Amino acid sequence: MTELILQRPATTRATWIAVCHLEDLEECWGEAALVGREQIALFRLPGDRLHAVGNIDPRTRAAVMARGIVGSRGALSTIASPLHKEVYDLASGACLSGGEGLRAYPVRCVDGVVEVDVAA
């Protein structure tokens, strides 16, 4: 069994929920998913690196982050809101200009299935 884990907090017991197949995610493009009651934005970056953040733009409360602009700032992978271009760190969800951040979710791929832990 092949397992790739990213962003998993060490202090929380994980409840992994299967969301989609890795092949369903286009590289450098976001996809929105409803996982339980959480709207998340999933991103597949080169090298099959996965990130999951809240899909709700903190500034406008619109569900648009999956349609944001994927980029980078130095070594950080980022997403820019499609509405006001506010930039967020995909790993932590932190707003790079100091505003309200996005919630970042642990995400992994097990045997080609992308799983997210919304309880973390």
N, C-alpha and C positions, 0 to 999 in steps of 0.2 A: 504494500500500500504506500503510495506516494502522498506526502503531506507537506504543504507549505503553509506556515503560520506567519501572519504579519499583524502587528498592533495588538497583541493579546496581553492585557494587564496580568501581572503575576498574582495579584491578591484576590481576584474574582473568579468564582466558579463559572465556567462558560456553559451556555446553552446554545449550541450551534443549530441554526436553521438553514436548510438548503434553499437557495434562491434561484440559481440557474446553472447552466453548464458554462465552463470557462470559454468554450468556443462560441457561446452566444454573445460574449462581450467583445466589441470591436476595440482594438488598441487606440488609446488616446481619445476615447469617446465615452461619455457618461450614459448610464442607463438608470432610470428610476425604478424602484421596486417598493412595494408595500410589504413590510415584514412585521407580522403582528399588527400593531397599531402605529408603527414607525414608518415614515416615508424616508427612504434612504436613496442616496445617489452612489452607484457603483462605478468604479473606474478601473480599467485594465491598462497598465502602462507597459512600455517595452520590457521584455524579460519576464512577462507574466506577473509583474508586481501588481498587487491588488490593493485598492483603498475603498473604504466605505465611509461616507459622511452624511449628515442630515441633508435632505433635499430642500429644506425650507430656507430661503434667503433670510438671514437674521435682520437685515435692514428693511425689507419690504414685506416679509412674511409670505411671499409667493413661492410656490413649489417649482423652482426653476434651476436648482444647482446642478442637476444632471445635464443641463444644457449649457453649463459654463465652459469657459475656455481653459483647457489644460495647458499648463506651462511649467516653468521652474524659476526659482530664485536661488542662485548658487546651487547647492546640493539638494535643496528642498523641492519636492514635487508640489505643484500648486494648482488651484482651481480659482478662476476669476468669475464672479457672479456675472451672468449675462445682462443684468439690469444696470447695476451701478459700477461694475468692474472692480468691486472690492475683492482683494486677493486673500486666499486662505491656504494654509499648509494642509495638504491632503493627509498627512500622517497624524497630525494632532488636532486639526480643525481650527487652529488658532488663526485669528485675523492678523495679517501682517502689518496692518496700519493701527493696530491696537483696539479696534472695535470689538463688538460681540462676535464670538467665534461660532463655528459649526460643531455639532457633536460628531466625534469620530468613533466608529465602531470597529471592533476586532473583526477581521475577515481572513478567511483561509480558503484554500482549494484542496480538496481531498478526492483523489481519483477523478479529476476533471469536473467536480461539482463545487461551485462556489457557495460557501457557507458564511453567514454573518451571525454574530452574537449581539442581539439587541438588548440583552439583560445586563451587559457589562457597564 
